[in-house]
Amino acid sequence: MKVTDIQVLNEKETRAGFGEGIYEIGKENEKVVVLTADLAGSFKLGPFIKDIPERFVQCGIAEANMIGVAAGLTIGGKIPYTTTFANFSTGRVYDQIRQSVAYSNKNVKICSSHAGLTLGEDGATHQILEDIGLMKMLPGMTVIVPCDFNQTKVATKRIASYDGPVYLRFGRPKWPNFTKEDGSDFVIGKAQQLSEGTDVTIFACGHLVWKAIEAGKILEAKGISVELINIHTIKPLDTEAIIASIKKTKCAVTCEEHNILGGLGDSIAQVAAKNFPIPIEYVGTKDTFGESGTPNELLKKYGLDSPDIVAAVEKVIGRK
């Protein structure tokens, strides 16, 4: 398959995928409980609250307490999903997650919306760009960053039967939706190959998967053969898929809506350094906070847009 074959089905918010997914898995699995820190609307929890009110807990603006309550619920066999913005899901409550969830391997699903620059106008205080690094460093924590509405929906449902703590990261804006509706192309811990190529591998996660697709179409028109891989599960990482691809293309670009320090790029580079050293270029924020602006304005300003990916590919091929 070539990157030019990928078609957009529609545009939907990834957080809306969470809302549909949590409602469906809540109806299917009576162990599922949803907790929120005063953000039911942002997470599209209306249908869940209406039809399953006995398994919904409004914790108010008390995120640390919410994590503690969730950890306690697991002792009774429940599967708690916590919901708040990514900044409050990680930075504000890191001690509670480390001590009460990760250290004791509690089966808590930490679900985080409004991640990265595409949060937009709320600005730097809410645009966390360090959360992937924070969460992947915790022993036993699974980290999933789906790329679109369909993938977020299926990931939300699948983590209910996935044992152990999970960090699920998604976003605020409407975004191109292009993966399979039935979720047959999503397996936790397995990279999703979107196109086959020989000149360069682009590894991407979250919203930047679509930006990488846009870049791939430009590159293919220039005669550059692109292998595009969606690393939706950053931990555990699909090292076999990464090694197989970089041995073929012998160079890579990593793309993430996150600081290049500690994110997806660092994980890819570690695999390459240990197994098959290659030139790598990073598309992500460069050790900086964000600012207020529209999602696309911010992606452009901070070097996370499709032209930036094209430039990174051309640079890394020149380094081969």
C-alpha positions as CSV (number, residue, x, y, z in Angstrom):
1,M,0.0,0.0,0.0
2,K,1.2,3.5,-0.8
3,V,0.6,6.6,1.3
4,T,-1.4,8.1,-1.7
5,D,-4.0,5.3,-1.2
6,I,-5.0,6.6,2.2
7,Q,-8.4,8.2,2.1
8,V,-10.2,10.5,4.6
9,L,-13.6,9.1,5.7
10,N,-14.7,12.3,7.6
11,E,-13.4,14.7,10.2
12,K,-14.2,14.1,13.9
13,E,-12.7,14.9,17.2
14,T,-10.6,12.1,18.8
15,R,-12.2,12.9,22.1
16,A,-15.6,12.1,20.6
17,G,-14.2,8.7,19.7
18,F,-13.5,8.3,23.4
19,G,-17.1,9.3,24.2
20,E,-18.6,6.7,21.9
21,G,-16.1,4.0,22.9
22,I,-16.6,4.5,26.7
23,Y,-20.4,4.4,26.2
24,E,-20.2,1.1,24.2
25,I,-17.8,-0.6,26.5
26,G,-19.8,0.6,29.5
27,K,-22.9,-1.1,28.2
28,E,-20.9,-4.3,27.5
29,N,-18.8,-4.5,30.7
30,E,-20.4,-3.8,34.0
31,K,-17.0,-3.5,35.7
32,V,-16.3,-0.3,33.8
33,V,-16.6,2.9,35.9
34,V,-16.0,6.4,34.7
35,L,-14.6,9.2,36.9
36,T,-14.3,12.8,35.8
37,A,-12.8,16.0,37.3
38,D,-15.6,18.3,36.2
39,L,-15.1,17.7,32.5
40,A,-18.0,15.4,31.5
41,G,-18.9,17.6,28.5
42,S,-15.3,17.8,27.1
43,F,-15.2,14.0,27.1
44,K,-18.6,13.5,25.5
45,L,-19.8,11.5,28.6
46,G,-23.5,12.5,28.2
47,P,-24.8,9.2,26.9
48,F,-22.9,7.2,29.6
49,I,-24.1,9.4,32.4
50,K,-27.7,9.2,31.1
51,D,-27.9,5.4,30.7
52,I,-25.4,4.2,33.3
53,P,-25.5,6.8,36.1
54,E,-24.7,4.3,38.8
55,R,-21.2,3.8,37.3
56,F,-20.3,7.5,36.9
57,V,-18.4,9.4,39.6
58,Q,-18.1,13.2,39.5
59,C,-15.0,14.0,41.5
60,G,-15.0,17.8,40.8
61,I,-11.9,19.8,40.3
62,A,-9.9,17.4,42.5
63,E,-7.7,15.4,40.1
64,A,-5.4,13.9,42.8
65,N,-8.4,12.6,44.7
66,M,-9.8,11.2,41.5
67,I,-6.7,9.1,40.9
68,G,-6.9,7.8,44.5
69,V,-10.5,6.9,44.2
70,A,-9.8,5.1,40.9
71,A,-7.0,3.1,42.5
72,G,-9.3,2.1,45.3
73,L,-12.0,1.0,42.9
74,T,-9.7,-1.5,41.3
75,I,-9.4,-3.4,44.6
76,G,-13.1,-4.2,44.3
77,G,-12.6,-5.5,40.8
78,K,-13.8,-2.4,38.9
79,I,-12.1,-1.0,35.8
80,P,-12.0,2.7,36.4
81,Y,-11.4,5.2,33.6
82,T,-10.3,8.7,34.8
83,T,-11.0,11.7,32.6
84,T,-9.5,15.1,32.5
85,F,-7.2,17.2,30.3
86,A,-3.8,15.7,29.7
87,N,-2.0,18.4,31.7
88,F,-4.1,17.7,34.8
89,S,-4.0,13.9,34.1
90,T,-0.2,13.8,34.4
91,G,1.6,16.8,35.6
92,R,-0.8,17.7,38.4
93,V,-1.2,14.2,39.7
94,Y,2.1,12.5,38.9
95,D,2.8,11.6,42.5
96,Q,-0.6,9.9,42.9
97,I,-0.2,8.0,39.6
98,R,3.3,6.9,40.6
99,Q,2.5,5.8,44.1
100,S,-1.1,4.6,44.0
101,V,-1.4,3.3,40.4
102,A,2.0,2.4,38.8
103,Y,3.9,1.2,41.9
104,S,1.1,-1.2,42.9
105,N,0.2,-2.0,39.3
106,K,-3.5,-1.0,39.6
107,N,-5.8,-1.5,36.7
108,V,-6.6,2.2,36.2
109,K,-7.1,3.6,32.7
110,I,-5.9,7.3,32.7
111,C,-7.7,8.9,29.7
112,S,-6.5,12.3,28.7
113,S,-7.9,14.8,26.2
114,H,-6.8,18.2,25.0
115,A,-3.1,17.0,24.7
116,G,-0.4,18.9,22.9
117,L,-0.4,22.2,20.9
118,T,-3.8,21.4,19.2
119,L,-5.5,22.3,22.5
120,G,-5.2,25.7,20.9
121,E,-6.3,29.0,22.4
122,D,-6.2,27.8,26.1
123,G,-2.4,28.3,25.8
124,A,0.8,27.1,27.3
125,T,-0.5,26.3,30.8
126,H,-2.9,23.7,29.4
127,Q,-0.8,22.4,26.4
128,I,1.2,19.7,28.0
129,L,4.1,18.6,25.8
130,E,5.9,16.4,28.3
131,D,3.2,13.8,29.2
132,I,4.3,11.0,27.0
133,G,7.7,11.1,28.6
134,L,6.3,11.3,32.1
135,M,4.1,8.3,31.6
136,K,6.4,6.0,29.6
137,M,9.0,6.3,32.3
138,L,6.7,4.7,34.9
139,P,7.4,1.0,35.3
140,G,4.5,-1.1,34.0
141,M,2.6,1.8,32.4
142,T,1.2,1.2,28.9
143,V,1.1,4.4,26.7
144,I,-1.3,4.7,23.8
145,V,-1.6,7.7,21.4
146,P,-4.3,6.9,18.8
147,C,-4.3,8.9,15.5
148,D,-8.0,9.6,14.8
149,F,-11.6,9.2,15.9
150,N,-11.9,5.5,14.9
151,Q,-8.7,4.5,16.5
152,T,-9.5,6.4,19.7
153,K,-12.8,4.7,19.9
154,V,-11.5,1.2,19.5
155,A,-8.5,1.8,21.9
156,T,-11.0,3.1,24.5
157,K,-12.8,-0.2,24.3
158,R,-9.8,-2.5,24.1
159,I,-8.0,-1.2,27.2
160,A,-10.9,-2.5,29.3
161,S,-9.6,-6.0,28.8
162,Y,-6.0,-5.1,28.8
163,D,-4.6,-5.8,32.3
164,G,-2.6,-3.1,34.1
165,P,-2.4,0.7,34.1
166,V,-2.8,2.5,30.8
167,Y,-2.3,6.1,29.7
168,L,-4.6,6.9,26.7
169,R,-3.8,10.3,25.1
170,F,-6.0,12.1,22.5
171,G,-7.0,15.6,21.5
172,R,-9.5,18.4,21.2
173,P,-10.0,19.5,17.5
174,K,-11.8,17.9,14.6
175,W,-9.2,15.9,12.7
176,P,-9.2,13.7,9.6
177,N,-10.5,10.2,10.3
178,F,-9.0,7.5,8.1
179,T,-8.4,4.2,10.0
180,K,-10.8,1.2,9.8
181,E,-14.1,1.7,11.7
182,D,-14.1,-1.9,12.9
183,G,-10.7,-1.5,14.5
184,S,-9.2,-4.5,12.8
185,D,-6.1,-2.5,12.0
186,F,-5.4,-1.7,15.7
187,V,-3.6,-4.0,18.1
188,I,-2.2,-2.8,21.4
189,G,1.6,-3.1,21.2
190,K,1.8,-3.6,17.5
191,A,2.8,-0.8,15.1
192,Q,0.4,0.0,12.3
193,Q,2.0,0.1,8.9
194,L,0.2,2.6,6.7
195,S,2.4,2.4,3.6
196,E,5.4,0.5,2.3
197,G,8.5,2.3,1.0
198,T,12.3,2.0,0.5
199,D,13.8,5.5,0.9
200,V,12.8,6.7,4.4
201,T,10.7,5.5,7.3
202,I,8.4,8.1,9.0
203,F,7.3,7.1,12.5
204,A,4.4,9.1,13.8
205,C,1.8,9.1,16.6
206,G,-1.5,11.0,17.4
207,H,-2.5,14.0,15.3
208,L,0.9,14.0,13.5
209,V,0.1,10.7,11.7
210,W,-2.2,12.7,9.4
211,K,0.4,15.4,8.9
212,A,2.8,12.6,8.0
213,I,0.3,11.3,5.5
214,E,0.1,14.7,3.9
215,A,3.9,14.9,3.8
216,G,4.1,11.4,2.4
217,K,1.9,12.4,-0.5
218,I,4.1,15.4,-1.3
219,L,7.3,13.2,-1.1
220,E,5.8,10.4,-3.3
221,A,5.1,13.1,-5.9
222,K,8.8,14.0,-5.8
223,G,9.8,10.4,-6.3
224,I,10.7,9.6,-2.7
225,S,9.4,6.2,-1.5
226,V,7.9,6.6,2.0
227,E,7.3,3.9,4.6
228,L,4.8,5.3,7.1
229,I,4.3,3.6,10.4
230,N,1.8,4.7,13.1
231,I,3.3,4.0,16.5
232,H,0.0,4.3,18.4
233,T,1.5,2.2,21.3
234,I,4.6,4.0,22.5
235,K,5.0,1.5,25.3
236,P,5.3,-1.4,25.0
237,L,7.1,-0.5,21.8
238,D,7.0,-2.7,18.7
239,T,10.7,-3.0,18.3
240,E,10.5,-5.8,15.7
241,A,8.5,-3.6,13.3
242,I,10.9,-0.6,13.9
243,I,14.0,-2.7,13.3
244,A,12.6,-4.3,10.2
245,S,11.7,-1.0,8.7
246,I,14.9,0.9,9.4
247,K,17.0,-2.0,8.1
248,K,15.2,-1.5,4.8
249,T,15.1,2.3,4.5
250,K,18.3,3.1,6.5
251,C,17.0,6.5,7.8
252,A,14.0,7.7,9.7
253,V,12.0,10.8,10.7
254,T,9.9,10.8,13.9
255,C,6.8,13.0,14.3
256,E,4.9,13.8,17.5
257,E,2.9,16.5,19.1
258,H,5.2,16.5,22.0
259,N,8.6,17.6,23.1
260,I,11.4,15.8,21.2
261,L,13.0,15.3,24.6
262,G,11.5,12.1,26.1
263,G,8.9,11.4,23.6
264,L,8.3,9.0,20.7
265,G,11.5,10.1,18.9
266,D,13.7,9.2,21.9
267,S,12.1,5.7,22.0
268,I,12.8,5.1,18.3
269,A,16.3,6.4,18.6
270,Q,17.0,4.0,21.5
271,V,15.9,1.1,19.4
272,A,18.0,2.2,16.5
273,A,21.1,2.9,18.7
274,K,21.0,-0.6,20.2
275,N,20.1,-2.5,17.0
276,F,20.8,-0.7,13.7
277,P,22.2,2.9,14.0
278,I,20.8,5.2,11.3
279,P,20.4,8.9,10.7
280,I,17.2,10.2,12.4
281,E,15.5,13.6,12.3
282,Y,12.9,14.7,14.8
283,V,9.7,16.6,14.2
284,G,8.3,17.8,17.5
285,T,8.5,20.8,19.9
286,K,12.1,21.8,20.7
287,D,12.3,22.1,24.5
288,T,9.7,24.8,24.6
289,F,6.3,25.6,26.0
290,G,3.4,26.5,23.7
291,E,1.2,29.6,23.4
292,S,-2.3,30.6,22.5
293,G,-3.4,30.2,18.9
294,T,-5.5,28.0,16.6
295,P,-4.3,24.4,16.3
296,N,-3.0,24.8,12.7
297,E,-1.3,28.1,13.4
298,L,0.6,26.5,16.4
299,L,1.6,23.4,14.5
300,K,3.0,25.6,11.7
301,K,4.8,28.0,14.1
302,Y,6.4,25.2,16.2
303,G,7.5,23.2,13.1
304,L,5.0,20.3,13.3
305,D,3.3,20.8,10.0
306,S,3.5,18.6,6.9
307,P,6.1,20.9,5.1
308,D,8.3,20.5,8.2
309,I,8.1,16.7,7.9
310,V,8.9,17.0,4.1
311,A,12.0,19.1,5.0
312,A,13.1,16.6,7.7
313,V,12.8,13.7,5.3
314,E,14.9,15.5,2.6
315,K,17.5,16.3,5.2
316,V,17.7,12.8,6.7
317,I,18.0,11.2,3.2
318,G,20.9,13.5,2.5
319,R,22.6,12.2,5.6
320,K,22.4,8.5,4.6
